[in-house]
Amino acid sequence: MKTSWRTASLVATAASVLALTTACGQDNATTPASAAQNVGATAAAGDYGNPGSGTAPGAGNGYGADGSQSSASPAPVTPAGKLAVASNPQLGSVLTDAAGLTLYRFDKDTANPPKSNCAGDCATTWPPVPADDATAGAGIDKALLGEVTRADGSKQLTIGGWPAYRYAKDVNAGDVNGQGVGGKWFALAPTGKKAKLSDLPGLSVRKDAELGDIVVDKNGMTVYRFMKDQAWPKSVSNCTGACLEKWPAVGPVNADDTDGVKKKGLMPFTRPDGVKQMTVNCWPIYTFSGDKAPGDTNGQGVGGTWYAVSPDGKPVGAPGN
C-alpha cells in the first residue's frame, strides 16, 4: 500500500554585531551596564521545574505555574532544622535549611493570610518545608517563623507569612536552580521577601576591616586594579584572553550612578576587542572570579600586581601607595 505524507520545515537565523571606539578622556557620557542575568534561568520559557523533564509538563497542570491542586500534596518528610543565612553573589542574603538547601516562595501563594497554592505535582517539584522542628539561626528573626495548615493537614513553615519550599533540582548546598522558574518562584530572604542584593549604585565605597575604604560594584563585589595597565595619556588594559576570564572587566557606569567615588577620570574607554570598560581616575577596573560573595577580597595582592581600588583610584596596599 502506498501512503503519501505532506511535510513542511522552517529555519530562521539571526546575528548582530556591536562595536564601540573611545578612549579615556574622550567619553563624556556613559551608558548603564547591562542588567544582571537571572540566577537559575537555565530552564526554557514555560519550564516550571518538572524534575522529570526539561520542558513544561503539560498545559494546565501548573508544576509551579498554577499550582494545580488536582491531587493531595505529599506529606513533607525532610526536617528544616536550624535555618541559616547564606551569601549568594547574585542574590545577596538567602535563607537555607540546616542542610544548606535554598528555600523558596511562590508568587501565587499569599502571606496575609498565609496560604499555599502549590499541591499535587507542584508539591512534588517544590516540596513544602515542614514547620515541625524549624528554628531560627543567626541573622533570622524568630518572630518571622510561622506555619500554615495545608490541604492534607500537614504544617508548612512560613517566613514572614510566606509558605516555604525547597526545589527538587537543587541537589547541593548553595544551589539556586529554582530562582525565577516560571517567573513565579524566588529564593527567600531572611525577612520573607524575595532575595536580592541591596540597591547599590553602579560603583560605591565600602569600608573593609583590613583595607579601609575600597570601591565595590553594583553587586557589592570588590573592584581591582592591574599594575601593568596604564591610565595616561589614555587608558590601556593589559589584561586580555585568559586573564580577562579570571579578572572580568567592569562595564560602563554612569557618573551619576556612583557614591563616594572620585568623579575626575571616572569614565569608560574602549578595549581593543571593542568592549567598553569602566575606569576610576582613568585606571581600568575589574572584579575577581575568585571572589564568591560581596565583601570578599581574595584578589588583593595576587601576583603582586592586583589590588583593591581606593575611592580616588589608587591601588590599596600596593608598594609605594
N, C-alpha and C positions, 0 to 999 in steps of 0.2 A: 504494500500500500504506500502511495506517495503522499507525503504531508508537506505543505508549504507554510512557512512562517514569515512574518514581517518583522524586520529588525530595524532599530534606529540607534544612533550614537551621537553624543555631543561632547566636544572637547573645547575647553576655554583656557587661555593662558594670559598672564599679566605680569608686567615688570615695571619697576620705577627706579630712577637714579637721582640722587641729590648731591650736589657739590657746592661747597662754600669756600670763599677765599678771602681771608682777612689776616691782619697781623696785630700784635699788641700795640696799642696806641692809636689804631685806626678804627676800632669799633666803638661807636658812640651809643649803640643800643644793643640790647641783648634780647634773646627770646627765652621763655621759660623752658626748663628741662622737660623732657617727655615724661608723661605720667608713669609711675612705677607699675611693673607688671603685677597682676593679681597672683598672690601665692596660691598654689594648689590648682591653678587654672589649666590643668593638663587635660581635663575632660572636654570633649567636644560639646558644642552648644546643644542643650537638651539632655545631656547626660546627667542624671541625678544621682550618680554614685552607686548604681546597682553593682554589687560586688561580683556578680556572675558574668558581667559583660562590660564592654567599653562604650555601649550605646544606651539610649533610653530604653527601659524595659518594656515599653508599650504605651500606646496612647491611653490617657485617662487613669493609669494606675498609681501615679504620684511619685513613688520612690524618692520622695523629697520635693516633689513639685506640688502635689495637692494633699499629701499626707493621707491618702485614701485609707479609710477605716473599714475595709471590706472584710477583714478578719481580725480576730483578737490579737492584741500585742503580746509578744512573748515576754515572759517574766524576766526582768533583769537578773543576772546571776553574778556579775563581776563587781565586787565591792569598790567603792570610790576611795575609801581610806582617807588619809590626811591630804587635803587639796594643797596644791603648791602653785607658785607663780614662776613661769619660765619666760626667758627673754628671747624674743624672735626678732631677727634683723629687719624684717618687713612689717611685722605687726606690733612690735613693742611687747608689752606685758600680756602673756597668755595664760589662762587658767588650765591646769592639768590635774589629773587624778594622782594617786600615790605612786602609780607606775610611770608617770611622766607622759601619759597619753592626753592629747589635747581634748578639751571639752568644747562643745558647740551649742549654738542656739538656732532656732528655726523661725524665719520671719512670719510663718503662718500660725505660730503659737501666740499666746497672749501672756502678759505678765501681770496685768491688773484687771480681772483676777487671773491667777496662773492657770493656764490650760494647755495641754498638749494636743496637737492636731496631727501627730505622727504615730500611726499604728499599722498593724499588718506588715506588709512587705517593707513599708517605710521604716518601721521599727527594727526590722532585721538589718537593714543597711545602716541605720542610725540607732544603735542600741541605747535605750534610755539609761541614764545613770541612777542607780538606786540611792535612796536617801538614807537608808538604814544606819550605816556607820560613817557617813561623811562628816569630816571635821575640818575646821579652818586652820590652815598652816600659816606661816609667816607672810605678812603682807595682805591677808584676807580678813575682811571684817566678818566675824561670825554671825553678826546680826543679819547679813545678807543671805545666809543659807536658810532654805526652807524646803518645803515639799509640796507636791501636788498628787492627788489620787488619780491614777489612770483608770481607763475604762475597765481594765481587768482586775482592778482593786489593788494593784501594786503601788508603792510610794516612789515617786520620782523626785530626784534632787532638783531644787530650783536655786538660781543665783539672782538676787535682785528681782525675784518673781519669775524669771525666765527658766523654763524646763531645760535641763542639761542633757546632752547626748555625747556619745563617742561616735567615731566613724569607722566602718568596717575596713576601709582601705588604709587606715593608719595602723602600722604594724610596730614601729619603733617609737621610743620616747622622742618627742620633739617633732614628729611628723605633723604636717598641717595640710594633708591632701584634701581635706574637706572644705577648706576655705573657699568660699564663693561658689560652691557647687549649686547649679541650678539658679544662681543669683538669689538664693534664699537661705543658704547655710553659712554661718560665720563663726569663727573662733570666739570664745568668750573672754572678755577681760575680767579681772578680779571683781569688778563692780557690777557685772552682769550685762554691761554694754558690749557692743561689738568691739573686738580688739583692733586697735590701730595705734600707730605712733602718734605722739603729741604733734600738734600742728606747728612744727618748727619751720622757720624761714628756710629759704634755699641754702643760706650759709649763716651760721651764728657762732657764738662763742660759748664754750663750756669750760668750767673750772675743774681741772683734773687734779687729784690729790697729790700727784708726783710732778706733773709737768706744768701746772699752773693753767693760765688761760690758753686754750687751743681752739682752733676752728673746727667745726663739725658741719656735715652736710644736712640736707633736709630730713634724712633718716636717723640723724644723731650719730652717724659714723665719723670717726676721726679722719681728718684731711691731712695729707702729707705732701712734702716737697722732695724732689730728687736733686741732689747736689750737683749732678752732671748736666742739669738743664741750664738755660740762661734766660735772663729777663731783659737784657739791654744789648743792642739797640732795639731788638724785638724779641718777643717770647719764642723760645725754641724748646721743644720736648725731645730729649734723647732716650726716651723710653718707648720702644716700639716692639712689635711682634710678641714674643713670649713674655717680655717684660710688661707689656700693656695688659696681658691677661691676668698677671699677678697683681698689677697696680692699675686698676681701671681709672681712666681719666674722668674727672668731674665735668659734667656738661655745663653749658651756659646757665648763668643765674642772673636775673635782673638785679641791678644795683639796689633797687627799692625793696627787693626781697631778701635783704640781709639785715643782721642785727649785731652790732658791736665790731664789725669787720671794717678795717680802714678802706675808705672809698677810693683813694687815689690808687690807680693801677688795678682797679677791680673791673676786669673786662675779659671777654673771651678772645681767643685767637684761633686761627685755622691750622690744624695739623697737616702734615704732608699727605695724609690719607683722606683729606677733605672733611674730617670730623672736627667740630668746634670743641675746644676745651677751655674751661674757666681758669682764670689766674687771680692771685691775690698779690697786689703790688707787682703785677706783671709776671709773677712766677707761676708756672703751670702747677696745678694741684691735682691730687689723686686720692683715691681711697685704697685700702689694702684688703686683698682677698682673704688674708689670714685673720682679719677682724670679723668675728661672727655675730657680735651684738653691740648695740650702742654702748659707748664707754670703753670698748676695747682699744688698746694702744699697742697691739702686737707688732706693728710695723716700725715702732720707734727704734731708731738706731740700726736697723737692718743693713748689713754690709757697710756700715759706716757712711752710708750715702742717703738714707731715707730718714726724715724727721718730721714730726708733727709741726703744724704751722701756727705761728702766733697771730694775733689779730692784725698786726702790721706786716705780715708776710714773711717774717724771719723764721728760720728753722730752729725750733725749740731744742736746746740741748746740743746743738752741733758745735764742734770745736770753733772757738773764735766768735761765738754768738752768745 
